[in-house]
Structure formats: structure tokens, C-alpha cells
């Protein structure tokens, strides 16, 4: 647990550390993954939950078996679309 007012440090976040190969992604999906890579790393390192209003990352991680496996390891929650379902 971090001290009051101090951020948690999880180290450098890179596609390599998450096991993602960005080469097969199209430019739009690659941008979504690069933008929110920190969410993937934090989710995998903690409770495996991502709460976000932006569904682009979840869509980008679909399409191939390897990316589907990574996407399916995470619980995705959009507070606008999923407001009636418990987290």
C-alpha cells in the first residue's frame, strides 16, 4: 500500500513486459494498446479488473487467440454501459 499522497510504483510498462507483440496490430488498435498499456499491466499485477469508459482497448485485444486469451483474463467494467451489473 502506498503512503498517503504517493503513487504506487509498478515499474516501467512496456509491450514486452506484458507479453504483447504490437507488430500484428493495425495502427488504430496499436494506438489504443499503447495508450492504455498501463491499465493492462496494473490489472494483471493486481485484481485483474479494468474500469474504463473507453472500450477501444478491449476491442483492440480481440481478434486472435493469443490476444483473446489476454483480454479474457481481465474483467472489463464500463461504468456507463455496465452500471446495473455489480463489479
Biopython code that builds the backbone (N, CA, C, O; Angstrom):
import numpy as np
from Bio.PDB.StructureBuilder import StructureBuilder

atoms = [
    (1, "UNK", "N", (0.842, -1.165, 0.000)),
    (1, "UNK", "CA", (0.000, 0.000, 0.000)),
    (1, "UNK", "C", (0.887, 1.227, 0.000)),
    (1, "UNK", "O", (1.892, 1.270, 0.709)),
    (2, "UNK", "N", (0.529, 2.210, -0.778)),
    (2, "UNK", "CA", (1.319, 3.425, -0.886)),
    (2, "UNK", "C", (0.989, 4.365, 0.266)),
    (2, "UNK", "O", (-0.115, 4.352, 0.809)),
    (3, "UNK", "N", (1.971, 5.176, 0.621)),
    (3, "UNK", "CA", (1.745, 6.191, 1.638)),
    (3, "UNK", "C", (0.767, 7.226, 1.108)),
    (3, "UNK", "O", (0.622, 7.386, -0.103)),
    (4, "UNK", "N", (0.112, 7.913, 1.994)),
    (4, "UNK", "CA", (-0.872, 8.922, 1.593)),
    (4, "UNK", "C", (-0.240, 9.942, 0.645)),
    (4, "UNK", "O", (0.782, 10.553, 0.957)),
    (5, "UNK", "N", (-0.862, 10.110, -0.499)),
    (5, "UNK", "CA", (-0.396, 11.101, -1.454)),
    (5, "UNK", "C", (0.743, 10.649, -2.344)),
    (5, "UNK", "O", (1.201, 11.418, -3.189)),
    (6, "UNK", "N", (1.209, 9.429, -2.177)),
    (6, "UNK", "CA", (2.305, 8.936, -3.003)),
    (6, "UNK", "C", (1.782, 7.845, -3.932)),
    (6, "UNK", "O", (1.085, 6.931, -3.490)),
    (7, "UNK", "N", (2.119, 7.940, -5.227)),
    (7, "UNK", "CA", (1.621, 6.933, -6.168)),
    (7, "UNK", "C", (2.311, 5.583, -5.983)),
    (7, "UNK", "O", (3.454, 5.503, -5.534)),
    (8, "UNK", "N", (1.583, 4.530, -6.342)),
    (8, "UNK", "CA", (2.187, 3.201, -6.360)),
    (8, "UNK", "C", (3.149, 3.115, -7.528)),
    (8, "UNK", "O", (2.886, 3.682, -8.589)),
    (9, "UNK", "N", (4.242, 2.426, -7.353)),
    (9, "UNK", "CA", (5.201, 2.245, -8.436)),
    (9, "UNK", "C", (5.130, 0.803, -8.899)),
    (9, "UNK", "O", (5.343, -0.122, -8.115)),
    (10, "UNK", "N", (4.828, 0.614, -10.189)),
    (10, "UNK", "CA", (4.784, -0.750, -10.721)),
    (10, "UNK", "C", (5.889, -0.975, -11.741)),
    (10, "UNK", "O", (5.908, -2.003, -12.418)),
    (11, "UNK", "N", (6.801, -0.030, -11.856)),
    (11, "UNK", "CA", (7.907, -0.193, -12.793)),
    (11, "UNK", "C", (7.560, 0.326, -14.170)),
    (11, "UNK", "O", (6.474, 0.859, -14.400)),
    (12, "UNK", "N", (8.496, 0.163, -15.076)),
    (12, "UNK", "CA", (8.268, 0.610, -16.442)),
    (12, "UNK", "C", (7.302, -0.323, -17.148)),
    (12, "UNK", "O", (7.425, -1.545, -17.065)),
    (13, "UNK", "N", (6.352, 0.259, -17.835)),
    (13, "UNK", "CA", (5.361, -0.512, -18.562)),
    (13, "UNK", "C", (5.732, -0.497, -20.037)),
    (13, "UNK", "O", (5.788, 0.561, -20.663)),
    (14, "UNK", "N", (5.980, -1.662, -20.577)),
    (14, "UNK", "CA", (6.314, -1.768, -21.991)),
    (14, "UNK", "C", (5.524, -2.921, -22.590)),
    (14, "UNK", "O", (5.104, -3.821, -21.864)),
    (15, "UNK", "N", (5.316, -2.908, -23.895)),
    (15, "UNK", "CA", (4.628, -4.039, -24.512)),
    (15, "UNK", "C", (5.329, -5.363, -24.254)),
    (15, "UNK", "O", (4.680, -6.404, -24.150)),
    (16, "UNK", "N", (6.649, -5.326, -24.152)),
    (16, "UNK", "CA", (7.414, -6.551, -23.925)),
    (16, "UNK", "C", (7.106, -7.123, -22.550)),
    (16, "UNK", "O", (6.969, -8.338, -22.404)),
    (17, "UNK", "N", (6.995, -6.256, -21.524)),
    (17, "UNK", "CA", (6.746, -6.751, -20.171)),
    (17, "UNK", "C", (5.353, -7.357, -20.034)),
    (17, "UNK", "O", (5.131, -8.181, -19.147)),
    (18, "UNK", "N", (4.422, -6.973, -20.884)),
    (18, "UNK", "CA", (3.074, -7.544, -20.818)),
    (18, "UNK", "C", (2.921, -8.760, -21.726)),
    (18, "UNK", "O", (1.882, -9.420, -21.705)),
    (19, "UNK", "N", (3.941, -9.061, -22.521)),
    (19, "UNK", "CA", (3.877, -10.193, -23.423)),
    (19, "UNK", "C", (3.164, -9.896, -24.737)),
    (19, "UNK", "O", (2.844, -10.817, -25.489)),
    (20, "UNK", "N", (2.913, -8.631, -25.018)),
    (20, "UNK", "CA", (2.225, -8.255, -26.251)),
    (20, "UNK", "C", (3.212, -7.961, -27.367)),
    (20, "UNK", "O", (4.215, -7.278, -27.162)),
    (21, "UNK", "N", (2.922, -8.474, -28.528)),
    (21, "UNK", "CA", (3.673, -8.145, -29.732)),
    (21, "UNK", "C", (2.812, -7.164, -30.518)),
    (21, "UNK", "O", (1.745, -7.536, -31.007)),
    (22, "UNK", "N", (3.255, -5.928, -30.646)),
    (22, "UNK", "CA", (2.440, -4.892, -31.289)),
    (22, "UNK", "C", (2.493, -4.936, -32.808)),
    (22, "UNK", "O", (1.723, -4.236, -33.465)),
    (23, "UNK", "N", (3.374, -5.731, -33.378)),
    (23, "UNK", "CA", (3.509, -5.785, -34.841)),
    (23, "UNK", "C", (2.219, -6.163, -35.568)),
    (23, "UNK", "O", (1.878, -5.508, -36.553)),
    (24, "UNK", "N", (1.483, -7.195, -35.126)),
    (24, "UNK", "CA", (0.292, -7.587, -35.892)),
    (24, "UNK", "C", (-0.895, -6.632, -35.754)),
    (24, "UNK", "O", (-1.871, -6.761, -36.493)),
    (25, "UNK", "N", (-0.832, -5.688, -34.833)),
    (25, "UNK", "CA", (-1.938, -4.754, -34.652)),
    (25, "UNK", "C", (-1.994, -3.758, -35.802)),
    (25, "UNK", "O", (-0.959, -3.317, -36.301)),
    (26, "UNK", "N", (-3.204, -3.406, -36.220)),
    (26, "UNK", "CA", (-3.317, -2.311, -37.185)),
    (26, "UNK", "C", (-3.024, -1.012, -36.434)),
    (26, "UNK", "O", (-3.066, -1.000, -35.204)),
    (27, "UNK", "N", (-2.729, 0.078, -37.140)),
    (27, "UNK", "CA", (-2.319, 1.318, -36.465)),
    (27, "UNK", "C", (-3.327, 1.833, -35.428)),
    (27, "UNK", "O", (-2.928, 2.331, -34.376)),
    (28, "UNK", "N", (-4.614, 1.718, -35.715)),
    (28, "UNK", "CA", (-5.630, 2.206, -34.773)),
    (28, "UNK", "C", (-5.616, 1.374, -33.484)),
    (28, "UNK", "O", (-5.651, 1.933, -32.388)),
    (29, "UNK", "N", (-5.565, 0.060, -33.611)),
    (29, "UNK", "CA", (-5.530, -0.811, -32.435)),
    (29, "UNK", "C", (-4.214, -0.670, -31.677)),
    (29, "UNK", "O", (-4.199, -0.710, -30.447)),
    (30, "UNK", "N", (-3.116, -0.508, -32.401)),
    (30, "UNK", "CA", (-1.812, -0.329, -31.758)),
    (30, "UNK", "C", (-1.821, 0.933, -30.903)),
    (30, "UNK", "O", (-1.288, 0.936, -29.793)),
    (31, "UNK", "N", (-2.422, 2.004, -31.412)),
    (31, "UNK", "CA", (-2.503, 3.258, -30.655)),
    (31, "UNK", "C", (-3.322, 3.062, -29.375)),
    (31, "UNK", "O", (-2.959, 3.577, -28.317)),
    (32, "UNK", "N", (-4.428, 2.317, -29.474)),
    (32, "UNK", "CA", (-5.261, 2.057, -28.293)),
    (32, "UNK", "C", (-4.495, 1.254, -27.246)),
    (32, "UNK", "O", (-4.581, 1.545, -26.053)),
    (33, "UNK", "N", (-3.751, 0.251, -27.685)),
    (33, "UNK", "CA", (-2.982, -0.581, -26.752)),
    (33, "UNK", "C", (-1.860, 0.234, -26.122)),
    (33, "UNK", "O", (-1.657, 0.165, -24.910)),
    (34, "UNK", "N", (-1.134, 0.997, -26.915)),
    (34, "UNK", "CA", (-0.038, 1.796, -26.369)),
    (34, "UNK", "C", (-0.551, 2.835, -25.377)),
    (34, "UNK", "O", (0.088, 3.094, -24.357)),
    (35, "UNK", "N", (-1.701, 3.427, -25.676)),
    (35, "UNK", "CA", (-2.276, 4.461, -24.811)),
    (35, "UNK", "C", (-2.660, 3.896, -23.444)),
    (35, "UNK", "O", (-2.460, 4.554, -22.424)),
    (36, "UNK", "N", (-3.205, 2.691, -23.420)),
    (36, "UNK", "CA", (-3.729, 2.132, -22.178)),
    (36, "UNK", "C", (-2.979, 0.905, -21.686)),
    (36, "UNK", "O", (-3.526, 0.111, -20.921)),
    (37, "UNK", "N", (-1.749, 0.741, -22.111)),
    (37, "UNK", "CA", (-0.956, -0.407, -21.688)),
    (37, "UNK", "C", (-0.798, -0.451, -20.172)),
    (37, "UNK", "O", (-0.726, -1.528, -19.580)),
    (38, "UNK", "N", (-0.745, 0.710, -19.557)),
    (38, "UNK", "CA", (-0.621, 0.762, -18.097)),
    (38, "UNK", "C", (-1.827, 0.117, -17.405)),
    (38, "UNK", "O", (-1.684, -0.434, -16.313)),
    (39, "UNK", "N", (-3.011, 0.179, -18.025)),
    (39, "UNK", "CA", (-4.190, -0.458, -17.445)),
    (39, "UNK", "C", (-4.054, -1.979, -17.454)),
    (39, "UNK", "O", (-4.427, -2.650, -16.492)),
    (40, "UNK", "N", (-3.515, -2.514, -18.548)),
    (40, "UNK", "CA", (-3.310, -3.961, -18.647)),
    (40, "UNK", "C", (-2.320, -4.413, -17.580)),
    (40, "UNK", "O", (-2.572, -5.381, -16.862)),
    (41, "UNK", "N", (-1.203, -3.715, -17.479)),
    (41, "UNK", "CA", (-0.173, -4.085, -16.508)),
    (41, "UNK", "C", (-0.706, -4.010, -15.084)),
    (41, "UNK", "O", (-0.457, -4.909, -14.281)),
    (42, "UNK", "N", (-1.444, -2.940, -14.764)),
    (42, "UNK", "CA", (-1.985, -2.796, -13.410)),
    (42, "UNK", "C", (-3.008, -3.893, -13.115)),
    (42, "UNK", "O", (-3.018, -4.456, -12.020)),
    (43, "UNK", "N", (-3.860, -4.193, -14.079)),
    (43, "UNK", "CA", (-4.876, -5.229, -13.877)),
    (43, "UNK", "C", (-4.231, -6.589, -13.673)),
    (43, "UNK", "O", (-4.619, -7.331, -12.770)),
    (44, "UNK", "N", (-3.258, -6.922, -14.494)),
    (44, "UNK", "CA", (-2.606, -8.228, -14.371)),
    (44, "UNK", "C", (-1.788, -8.333, -13.089)),
    (44, "UNK", "O", (-1.612, -9.423, -12.544)),
    (45, "UNK", "N", (-1.291, -7.197, -12.611)),
    (45, "UNK", "CA", (-0.498, -7.202, -11.389)),
    (45, "UNK", "C", (-1.321, -7.101, -10.121)),
    (45, "UNK", "O", (-0.792, -7.270, -9.023)),
    (46, "UNK", "N", (-2.610, -6.829, -10.258)),
    (46, "UNK", "CA", (-3.457, -6.640, -9.071)),
    (46, "UNK", "C", (-4.678, -7.550, -9.134)),
    (46, "UNK", "O", (-4.553, -8.771, -9.041)),
    (47, "UNK", "N", (-5.844, -6.961, -9.289)),
    (47, "UNK", "CA", (-7.095, -7.712, -9.164)),
    (47, "UNK", "C", (-7.722, -8.131, -10.490)),
    (47, "UNK", "O", (-8.831, -8.666, -10.504)),
    (48, "UNK", "N", (-7.030, -7.896, -11.599)),
    (48, "UNK", "CA", (-7.486, -8.298, -12.937)),
    (48, "UNK", "C", (-8.793, -7.625, -13.350)),
    (48, "UNK", "O", (-9.617, -8.226, -14.040)),
    (49, "UNK", "N", (-8.980, -6.362, -12.919)),
    (49, "UNK", "CA", (-10.160, -5.583, -13.274)),
    (49, "UNK", "C", (-9.704, -4.285, -13.917)),
    (49, "UNK", "O", (-8.786, -3.626, -13.429)),
    (50, "UNK", "N", (-10.358, -3.922, -15.022)),
    (50, "UNK", "CA", (-10.143, -2.621, -15.638)),
    (50, "UNK", "C", (-11.481, -1.909, -15.671)),
    (50, "UNK", "O", (-12.456, -2.415, -16.227)),
    (51, "UNK", "N", (-11.516, -0.719, -15.066)),
    (51, "UNK", "CA", (-12.696, 0.133, -15.093)),
    (51, "UNK", "C", (-12.355, 1.306, -15.998)),
    (51, "UNK", "O", (-11.458, 2.095, -15.701)),
    (52, "UNK", "N", (-13.079, 1.413, -17.104)),
    (52, "UNK", "CA", (-12.782, 2.467, -18.066)),
    (52, "UNK", "C", (-14.030, 2.813, -18.871)),
    (52, "UNK", "O", (-14.895, 1.966, -19.094)),
    (53, "UNK", "N", (-14.109, 4.060, -19.297)),
    (53, "UNK", "CA", (-15.187, 4.493, -20.173)),
    (53, "UNK", "C", (-14.874, 4.197, -21.634)),
    (53, "UNK", "O", (-15.762, 4.215, -22.487)),
    (54, "UNK", "N", (-13.609, 3.926, -21.911)),
    (54, "UNK", "CA", (-13.133, 3.721, -23.277)),
    (54, "UNK", "C", (-13.051, 2.222, -23.574)),
    (54, "UNK", "O", (-12.277, 1.506, -22.939)),
    (55, "UNK", "N", (-13.847, 1.745, -24.539)),
    (55, "UNK", "CA", (-13.852, 0.323, -24.890)),
    (55, "UNK", "C", (-12.868, -0.026, -26.008)),
    (55, "UNK", "O", (-12.822, -1.171, -26.457)),
    (56, "UNK", "N", (-12.084, 0.952, -26.458)),
    (56, "UNK", "CA", (-11.166, 0.717, -27.582)),
    (56, "UNK", "C", (-10.117, -0.340, -27.255)),
    (56, "UNK", "O", (-9.778, -1.155, -28.112)),
    (57, "UNK", "N", (-9.605, -0.339, -26.043)),
    (57, "UNK", "CA", (-8.584, -1.314, -25.665)),
    (57, "UNK", "C", (-9.160, -2.731, -25.680)),
    (57, "UNK", "O", (-8.518, -3.654, -26.182)),
    (58, "UNK", "N", (-10.339, -2.906, -25.144)),
    (58, "UNK", "CA", (-10.968, -4.227, -25.133)),
    (58, "UNK", "C", (-11.212, -4.717, -26.553)),
    (58, "UNK", "O", (-10.983, -5.890, -26.848)),
    (59, "UNK", "N", (-11.672, -3.839, -27.433)),
    (59, "UNK", "CA", (-11.883, -4.222, -28.832)),
    (59, "UNK", "C", (-10.560, -4.557, -29.512)),
    (59, "UNK", "O", (-10.476, -5.514, -30.281)),
    (60, "UNK", "N", (-9.526, -3.765, -29.225)),
    (60, "UNK", "CA", (-8.223, -3.973, -29.863)),
    (60, "UNK", "C", (-7.615, -5.313, -29.471)),
    (60, "UNK", "O", (-6.879, -5.913, -30.255)),
    (61, "UNK", "N", (-7.914, -5.783, -28.276)),
    (61, "UNK", "CA", (-7.326, -7.042, -27.804)),
    (61, "UNK", "C", (-8.068, -8.268, -28.301)),
    (61, "UNK", "O", (-7.711, -9.387, -27.932)),
    (62, "UNK", "N", (-9.080, -8.094, -29.119)),
    (62, "UNK", "CA", (-9.792, -9.227, -29.688)),
    (62, "UNK", "C", (-9.257, -9.553, -31.071)),
    (62, "UNK", "O", (-8.488, -8.782, -31.645)),
    (63, "UNK", "N", (-9.656, -10.669, -31.592)),
    (63, "UNK", "CA", (-9.340, -10.977, -32.979)),
    (63, "UNK", "C", (-8.374, -12.113, -33.214)),
    (63, "UNK", "O", (-8.423, -12.742, -34.271)),
    (64, "UNK", "N", (-7.512, -12.395, -32.286)),
    (64, "UNK", "CA", (-6.609, -13.534, -32.439)),
    (64, "UNK", "C", (-6.644, -14.339, -31.145)),
    (64, "UNK", "O", (-6.927, -13.781, -30.085)),
    (65, "UNK", "N", (-6.365, -15.635, -31.210)),
    (65, "UNK", "CA", (-6.431, -16.449, -29.989)),
    (65, "UNK", "C", (-5.533, -15.939, -28.864)),
    (65, "UNK", "O", (-5.938, -15.942, -27.702)),
    (66, "UNK", "N", (-4.322, -15.503, -29.199)),
    (66, "UNK", "CA", (-3.406, -15.041, -28.156)),
    (66, "UNK", "C", (-3.938, -13.779, -27.489)),
    (66, "UNK", "O", (-3.904, -13.663, -26.264)),
    (67, "UNK", "N", (-4.428, -12.838, -28.286)),
    (67, "UNK", "CA", (-4.958, -11.597, -27.712)),
    (67, "UNK", "C", (-6.278, -11.859, -26.993)),
    (67, "UNK", "O", (-6.559, -11.229, -25.973)),
    (68, "UNK", "N", (-7.091, -12.784, -27.510)),
    (68, "UNK", "CA", (-8.340, -13.126, -26.832)),
    (68, "UNK", "C", (-8.055, -13.680, -25.437)),
    (68, "UNK", "O", (-8.770, -13.364, -24.486)),
    (69, "UNK", "N", (-7.023, -14.497, -25.314)),
    (69, "UNK", "CA", (-6.673, -15.052, -24.002)),
    (69, "UNK", "C", (-6.292, -13.951, -23.030)),
    (69, "UNK", "O", (-6.706, -13.984, -21.871)),
    (70, "UNK", "N", (-5.515, -12.979, -23.476)),
    (70, "UNK", "CA", (-5.144, -11.863, -22.611)),
    (70, "UNK", "C", (-6.388, -11.065, -22.237)),
    (70, "UNK", "O", (-6.581, -10.728, -21.069)),
    (71, "UNK", "N", (-7.224, -10.763, -23.210)),
    (71, "UNK", "CA", (-8.445, -9.988, -22.953)),
    (71, "UNK", "C", (-9.358, -10.726, -21.978)),
    (71, "UNK", "O", (-9.971, -10.100, -21.113)),
    (72, "UNK", "N", (-9.457, -12.046, -22.108)),
    (72, "UNK", "CA", (-10.370, -12.819, -21.271)),
    (72, "UNK", "C", (-9.850, -13.023, -19.849)),
    (72, "UNK", "O", (-10.612, -13.439, -18.975)),
    (73, "UNK", "N", (-8.590, -12.743, -19.601)),
    (73, "UNK", "CA", (-8.037, -12.836, -18.240)),
    (73, "UNK", "C", (-8.417, -11.633, -17.391)),
    (73, "UNK", "O", (-8.193, -11.631, -16.180)),
    (74, "UNK", "N", (-8.988, -10.614, -18.013)),
    (74, "UNK", "CA", (-9.295, -9.360, -17.343)),
    (74, "UNK", "C", (-10.813, -9.179, -17.278)),
    (74, "UNK", "O", (-11.524, -9.498, -18.231)),
    (75, "UNK", "N", (-11.301, -8.666, -16.150)),
    (75, "UNK", "CA", (-12.708, -8.297, -16.013)),
    (75, "UNK", "C", (-12.831, -6.845, -16.455)),
    (75, "UNK", "O", (-12.177, -5.965, -15.895)),
    (76, "UNK", "N", (-13.662, -6.595, -17.450)),
    (76, "UNK", "CA", (-13.832, -5.256, -18.009)),
    (76, "UNK", "C", (-15.115, -4.657, -17.469)),
    (76, "UNK", "O", (-16.160, -5.308, -17.486)),
    (77, "UNK", "N", (-15.049, -3.423, -16.989)),
    (77, "UNK", "CA", (-16.228, -2.758, -16.448)),
    (77, "UNK", "C", (-16.276, -1.336, -16.980)),
    (77, "UNK", "O", (-15.349, -0.551, -16.777)),
    (78, "UNK", "N", (-17.362, -1.015, -17.660)),
    (78, "UNK", "CA", (-17.610, 0.341, -18.145)),
    (78, "UNK", "C", (-18.729, 0.903, -17.281)),
    (78, "UNK", "O", (-19.856, 0.413, -17.358)),
    (79, "UNK", "N", (-18.454, 1.932, -16.446)),
    (79, "UNK", "CA", (-19.465, 2.425, -15.518)),
    (79, "UNK", "C", (-20.713, 2.995, -16.189)),
    (79, "UNK", "O", (-21.763, 3.080, -15.552)),
    (80, "UNK", "N", (-20.624, 3.380, -17.442)),
    (80, "UNK", "CA", (-21.796, 3.880, -18.146)),
    (80, "UNK", "C", (-22.627, 2.740, -18.696)),
    (80, "UNK", "O", (-23.838, 2.693, -18.476)),
    (81, "UNK", "N", (-21.992, 1.816, -19.411)),
    (81, "UNK", "CA", (-22.713, 0.702, -20.037)),
    (81, "UNK", "C", (-23.074, -0.408, -19.051)),
    (81, "UNK", "O", (-24.087, -1.085, -19.230)),
    (82, "UNK", "N", (-22.274, -0.599, -18.032)),
    (82, "UNK", "CA", (-22.467, -1.711, -17.100)),
    (82, "UNK", "C", (-22.959, -1.246, -15.729)),
    (82, "UNK", "O", (-22.739, -1.932, -14.731)),
    (83, "UNK", "N", (-23.624, -0.088, -15.668)),
    (83, "UNK", "CA", (-23.978, 0.487, -14.383)),
    (83, "UNK", "C", (-24.921, -0.368, -13.554)),
    (83, "UNK", "O", (-24.946, -0.245, -12.330)),
    (84, "UNK", "N", (-25.692, -1.229, -14.194)),
    (84, "UNK", "CA", (-26.630, -2.070, -13.453)),
    (84, "UNK", "C", (-26.044, -3.400, -13.019)),
    (84, "UNK", "O", (-26.654, -4.119, -12.228)),
    (85, "UNK", "N", (-24.871, -3.734, -13.528)),
    (85, "UNK", "CA", (-24.260, -5.010, -13.122)),
    (85, "UNK", "C", (-23.219, -4.746, -12.039)),
    (85, "UNK", "O", (-22.483, -3.760, -12.096)),
    (86, "UNK", "N", (-23.165, -5.639, -11.051)),
    (86, "UNK", "CA", (-22.188, -5.432, -9.967)),
    (86, "UNK", "C", (-20.764, -5.638, -10.458)),
    (86, "UNK", "O", (-20.507, -6.444, -11.353)),
    (87, "UNK", "N", (-19.879, -4.920, -9.877)),
    (87, "UNK", "CA", (-18.468, -5.046, -10.227)),
    (87, "UNK", "C", (-17.919, -6.195, -9.508)),
    (87, "UNK", "O", (-16.735, -6.501, -9.645)),
]
sb = StructureBuilder()
sb.init_structure("model")
sb.init_model(0)
sb.init_chain("A")
sb.init_seg("    ")
for serial, (resi, resn, name, xyz) in enumerate(atoms, 1):
    if name == "N":
        sb.init_residue(resn, " ", resi, " ")
    sb.init_atom(name, np.array(xyz, "f"), 0.0, 1.0, " ", f" {name:<3s}", serial, name[0])
structure = sb.get_structure()
